Amino acid sequence: MSETLVATAADAPREGDLAFDEPYRSSRDDVYAYAAGLVRDRAAAEDVTATAFERAYRKRSRFDPRRGNGRAWLFGIARNAALDELRRRGRQAELSAEPIDTTSPNTEHSELRLLLIGALEKLDARERELVALKFFAGLSNVEIAAVLEIGESNVGTKLHRAVTKLREVCDGAF
Amino acid sequence: MERSNEYEDVAVALAEVKPTPREDFAAELDELVAAGFPRKSRSGRPWALGARFGRLSPQRLLFATGGAALAAIAIATIVIASNDPATEPVALDSGRRLDSRPQTQLSEPVPQAAPGTTGRSTGSSAAGSVTGQSTESSAAAESVKEYSTSLPNSNSSYPTLSRTTHREIERSAEIALLADPADVADDSAKVFSAVHDARGIVLRSTTTAGRNAGAHFDLLIPSARLGDALAAFSTIDEVRTRHEATADITKPSVTANEELQDSRARIDGLLAQLSTAEIESEREAIEAELRGERRHAARLRSQVARLHQRADFSRVSLRIESDSSSEAPGGDWGIDDAFGDAGHILGIAAGVILVGLAIVAPLALIALLAWLAHRLWLRSRRERALGA
C-alpha cells in the first residue's frame, strides 16, 4: 500500500496556528539542545525534537495555561519523547557515534570544552537532564519543576549538586 | 530562590558546548511546522477515524460524546416507548382499531356442539371473542380439561348426558364507548337497534342527558351472536374499553341434568308403585312422596333451564360515557393525556439512562483504571529508561 504525505483539512494551518509558530521559533533550538543533551545522539535528538513539536502541535488545543506555562508544557512533551526514544533504543544517554559536541557549529576543541564534555559524561542521566534543562534549554527552576513534576526546592537542591559535581570535575576551570 | 549569579560561570561555560541543530534539519522542521505536520496516511486505514477523534479537543470530544449519548437515549426511548402498550392509551383503550380487529379464539378450542345445542358452546359462539381477561379464559380452559378427565364413561342409560359431552360455556362482556355528549342519545338508539338485530334482550337501560351525558345498558345477547353484537356495538362510537370473559359451567350443568334424570326415574318408580298400591294409606304416602319428588324435579328443571340460559345468552354490560377530555379541541387527546404521556416518556428515558449507566459505568470505571494503570506503567518505564 502506498504511503503518502497528506495534509488534510484538519491538519492545514489555521488562524490559531499562528499561536504555535511563535513558541516554536523561540523554543526550537532549546528543545533540540535539551534532547541532544539527554539522548547524546544527533540523529536521535533530531527525531525527538521533531516528534516533540509534532505532538505539541497536535495537542495544542489541550494546553491549559492555568496548569503551567507553555514552555514547561512543551518541554514536558519533549521529555516524554526523549524518554520514549531512550526506551525504544534501549540506551541510557550513552555516547554514540555522533556525539553532540561534533554537531555544534561553535565547536572549538578547546581544552575547556573537552573538559566540560568529560564532566557532563560523568554526571548521571538525571543530573545531565537537569543541566540540559537549566543551561541548554534555559528553563527556570519553576519550569524545570513543572517538567520533572517535582518540587521547586528539590530542583534547586539537585541542580546545586550537579553543578558542584561539574565544578569538581573541571577542577576550577571556570 | 534561584542562584543565577552563582551559576553564571557554569552557564557561560556550558553555552560553549550547547548543541545546536543542523541548518538543514532546522529548515526541514520549519517546513513541517509551516505545513502543519502533514500526516503519513494510508487510505482506508481503519484507525484513521480513531486518530481523527484523538485530535479533537476535550471540549469537542465531550460534546460529541454527549450528543451521541443523547441520540442513543432518544432512540432507545422511542424504541421502548413504541413497544410499550402503556404509551398508547388512546389507541388501545379508546381507539377504533378494536372495532375491526379480528376476535381472538379461545386458546383451547371448545368441542363442537351437538345438534340442537347450537349457540351454546360451539359454532359461532365458540368463535366469540375471548380477548381481555385471558386469565379467566385460561382458567376456564383448565377447568374444561379437569372435568373432561373426571367425567363418567358414556352410558346409554343417561340419554340427556349427550348434552354434557360438550362444554357449556358462559360468556360475558363489558364494553365502554366514548361519545360526545350530544351523540349519547343517538348512540343509545343505535344500541337498541343492534340489540334488536342480534335478537337480544335489554334487561336494563339508563340514559342521562346534559353535559355529563351517558348511558348504561344491561343486555342479554344470544351467545351465538355475541361476536356480531360486540362488533356492532364497537361501530357505534369510539371504544374506550372492552373486556370479555368466559366461564365453564359444564360441571354444574351435568350435575343438574343427572339429578333431574334421577328425579324423573324416582317419579316413574313412584307412579308405578301408586298404580299397584291397594291400601289407601299406602297410596296417600306414595302420593305425598310423589309431590315432594315432583317439586324437587321442578326445581332441578328450573336450575337446568337457568344454566342453559346462562350458556345460551351472554350478559353484556354496555356503557356510553362522555367526559370533558372528549370535548377537547383537536380530538380525544388533551392536555392531561399530554402530561401523562410526557411523564411516561420521561420515566422510560430515566429507565434507559439508568440501564445505560448500569452498563456504561462499570465499563467506564474499568477503562479509567486501565488508562491510569497504563499511564503509571508508561511513566515508570520512562523513568527507568532515564534512571537505570
Contacts between the chains, C-beta under 8 A, distances in Angstrom:
chain1	res1	chain2	res2	distance
A	1	B	42	5.3
A	2	B	42	7.6
A	3	B	40	5.6
A	3	B	41	7.7
A	3	B	42	5.9
A	4	B	40	7.6
A	4	B	41	6.7
A	4	B	42	8.0
A	5	B	38	4.7
A	5	B	39	7.4
A	5	B	40	6.2
A	5	B	41	7.7
A	6	B	38	6.1
A	6	B	39	6.1
A	6	B	40	7.9
A	6	B	41	4.3
A	7	B	35	5.9
A	7	B	36	6.2
A	7	B	38	3.9
A	7	B	39	7.7
A	8	B	39	7.0
A	8	B	41	7.5
A	10	B	52	7.0
A	10	B	55	6.3
A	11	B	35	8.0
A	11	B	36	4.6
A	11	B	37	6.6
A	11	B	38	5.8
A	11	B	39	6.2
A	12	B	36	5.6
A	13	B	34	6.9
A	13	B	35	7.4
A	13	B	36	4.7
A	17	B	36	6.5
A	20	B	33	7.3
A	21	B	33	6.9
A	24	B	33	5.4
A	28	B	21	7.2
A	28	B	26	6.7
A	28	B	29	6.7
A	29	B	20	6.0
A	29	B	21	6.2
A	29	B	26	7.8
A	32	B	19	6.6
A	32	B	20	7.1
A	32	B	21	4.3
A	33	B	18	5.1
A	33	B	19	4.8
A	33	B	20	6.9
A	36	B	19	3.7
A	37	B	19	6.5
A	38	B	386	7.9
A	42	B	19	7.8
A	42	B	22	7.7
A	45	B	19	6.9
A	45	B	21	7.9
A	46	B	21	6.9
A	46	B	22	7.6
A	46	B	25	5.1
A	49	B	21	6.9
A	49	B	25	8.0
A	49	B	29	6.9
A	50	B	29	5.9
A	50	B	32	6.9
A	53	B	29	6.7
A	53	B	32	7.7
A	53	B	33	6.4
A	53	B	37	7.7
A	54	B	32	7.3
A	54	B	37	4.7
A	57	B	33	7.0
A	57	B	36	7.1
A	57	B	37	5.1
A	58	B	37	7.1
A	58	B	55	6.0
A	61	B	57	4.0
A	62	B	57	6.3
A	62	B	58	6.3
A	80	B	382	6.5
A	83	B	382	3.7
A	83	B	383	7.6
A	83	B	385	5.2
A	83	B	386	5.8
A	84	B	382	6.9
A	86	B	385	4.3
A	86	B	386	6.6
A	87	B	381	5.9
A	87	B	382	6.4
A	87	B	384	7.9
A	87	B	385	4.0
A	92	B	385	6.8
A	92	B	386	7.3
A	92	B	388	5.8
A	93	B	386	7.6
A	100	B	17	7.8
A	100	B	19	4.3
A	101	B	17	6.1
A	101	B	19	7.8
A	103	B	19	5.7
A	103	B	20	7.1
A	103	B	21	7.8
A	103	B	22	6.7
A	104	B	17	6.9
A	104	B	18	7.1
A	104	B	19	5.7
A	104	B	20	5.5
A	105	B	20	6.0
A	106	B	16	6.4
A	106	B	18	7.7
A	106	B	20	7.2
A	108	B	16	7.7
A	110	B	16	7.8
A	112	B	13	6.5
A	112	B	16	7.0
A	113	B	16	5.7
A	113	B	17	5.5
A	116	B	13	5.9
A	116	B	14	6.6
A	116	B	16	7.2
A	116	B	17	5.1
A	117	B	17	6.1
A	120	B	17	7.5
A	124	B	387	8.0
A	125	B	386	5.0
A	125	B	387	6.6
A	126	B	386	6.3
A	126	B	387	6.2
A	129	B	386	6.7
A	131	B	14	7.0
A	134	B	7	7.6
A	135	B	7	7.6
A	135	B	10	6.7
A	135	B	11	5.3
A	135	B	14	4.1
A	135	B	15	7.3
A	135	B	18	7.4
A	136	B	14	7.0
A	136	B	18	5.0
A	136	B	19	6.9
A	140	B	2	6.7
A	141	B	2	5.1
A	156	B	1	7.4
A	156	B	2	7.1
A	156	B	3	7.4
A	159	B	7	7.8
A	160	B	3	7.2
A	163	B	7	5.8
A	163	B	10	5.4
A	166	B	10	6.4
A	167	B	10	7.3
A	170	B	13	7.8
A	173	B	13	7.7
A	174	B	9	4.8
A	174	B	10	6.6
A	174	B	12	7.3
A	174	B	13	4.3
